[in-house]
Amino acid sequence: MYDLEETIRDRRSVRGFHPDRQVPRDVLIDAIKLAQHSPSNCNVQPWEVFIASGAARDRLRNDLVQAVESGMPPSASSPMDTFINEHRKRQIACAAEMYGKMGIDRGDGAGRMRAHLRNFELFDAPHVAIVCMRKEFGVGVALDVGMWVQTFLLALWSRGIGSCAQATLRFYPDIVAKVLSIPDELQILCGISFGYEDPDVPANQARQTRIPIESNVHFVDG
Ligand SMILES: Cc1cc2nc3c(=O)[nH]c(=O)nc-3n(C[C@H](O)[C@H](O)[C@H](O)COP(=O)(O)O)c2cc1C
């Protein structure tokens, strides 16, 4: 098992998995139990997580891929964030790193579409967690859920399990809710595909950088 600093530094998004290497249930439960220690406002622990494996994972993947391939528009209830200025630049740099490693050129629309579709193929991961909270909650509670997500990603990584958080998995909430019997009072915040990394998948060569702390941490003294 890694130490905490090493785990935080080394963790990265994995976008290609061995589909047939299941994470043993006891290992997964240990990781979930660790993530359960995440802090939350008033200790309300508002995350609701549905983990699909086996036939449920296959159904979810099939239905999502079919929706995307049929041209179904993403749900209006899950609008995409629009980034401008420096955030847009970072978003472009992130995509350039990923597409670059995947061998997809700037003007290659079909290649980008294919890369986008990989999200709905769950990057071939054998498991996917769908992370939800109640619909009436706002950004404050979403922050609590984000804490759980990061702790879960780290708990997985320290056990040799790769993962990718995916906002894209909230694009078709009706499909996901139907396949996993997610109650109507919950909204889907993100998915997390996870499993054992296939190092031969080119997307897994991507390495994202971080901006210096001066860019977004502001010390106010005196
Ligand atoms: C909430 C959240 C949603 C994300 N959604 C996606 C996604 O839909 N597809 C994807 O390929 N990566 C997604 N990512 C992964 C980010 O692109 C990645 O974390 C970021 O580029 C930093 O890279 P790293 O995770 O390798 O350090 C998401 C990450 C987070 C935290």
The ligand as a MOL file (V3000), in Angstrom:
LIG
                    3D

  0  0  0     0  0            999 V3000
M  V30 BEGIN CTAB
M  V30 COUNTS 31 33 0 0 0
M  V30 BEGIN ATOM
M  V30 1 C -15.7970 15.5670 -11.5000 0
M  V30 2 C -14.8860 15.1200 -12.6220 0
M  V30 3 C -15.4480 14.8160 -13.8680 0
M  V30 4 C -14.6220 14.3420 -14.8950 0
M  V30 5 N -15.1940 13.9670 -16.0890 0
M  V30 6 C -14.4440 13.3640 -17.0330 0
M  V30 7 C -15.0530 12.7970 -18.1790 0
M  V30 8 O -16.2830 12.8550 -18.3740 0
M  V30 9 N -14.2620 12.1670 -19.0880 0
M  V30 10 C -12.9090 12.0570 -18.9040 0
M  V30 11 O -12.2500 11.4530 -19.7560 0
M  V30 12 N -12.2990 12.5850 -17.8210 0
M  V30 13 C -13.0270 13.2090 -16.8760 0
M  V30 14 N -12.4390 13.6850 -15.7220 0
M  V30 15 C -11.0070 13.5120 -15.5200 0
M  V30 16 C -10.2600 14.8350 -15.6590 0
M  V30 17 O -10.1080 15.1370 -17.0170 0
M  V30 18 C -8.8980 14.6910 -14.9620 0
M  V30 19 O -9.1070 14.4740 -13.5870 0
M  V30 20 C -8.0250 15.9330 -15.1340 0
M  V30 21 O -7.7010 16.1330 -16.4810 0
M  V30 22 C -6.7210 15.8100 -14.3380 0
M  V30 23 O -6.0180 14.6730 -14.7500 0
M  V30 24 P -5.6560 13.4790 -13.7680 0
M  V30 25 O -6.9260 12.9450 -13.1710 0
M  V30 26 O -4.9820 12.4550 -14.6550 0
M  V30 27 O -4.7590 14.0320 -12.7080 0
M  V30 28 C -13.2220 14.1980 -14.6950 0
M  V30 29 C -12.6850 14.5470 -13.4520 0
M  V30 30 C -13.4870 14.9990 -12.4280 0
M  V30 31 C -12.8890 15.3260 -11.1040 0
M  V30 END ATOM
M  V30 BEGIN BOND
M  V30 1 1 1 2
M  V30 2 1 2 3
M  V30 3 2 2 30
M  V30 4 2 3 4
M  V30 5 1 4 5
M  V30 6 1 4 28
M  V30 7 2 5 6
M  V30 8 1 6 7
M  V30 9 1 6 13
M  V30 10 2 7 8
M  V30 11 1 7 9
M  V30 12 1 9 10
M  V30 13 2 10 11
M  V30 14 1 10 12
M  V30 15 2 12 13
M  V30 16 1 13 14
M  V30 17 1 14 15
M  V30 18 1 14 28
M  V30 19 1 15 16
M  V30 20 1 16 17
M  V30 21 1 16 18
M  V30 22 1 18 19
M  V30 23 1 18 20
M  V30 24 1 20 21
M  V30 25 1 20 22
M  V30 26 1 22 23
M  V30 27 1 23 24
M  V30 28 2 24 25
M  V30 29 1 24 26
M  V30 30 1 24 27
M  V30 31 2 28 29
M  V30 32 1 29 30
M  V30 33 1 30 31
M  V30 END BOND
M  V30 END CTAB
M  END
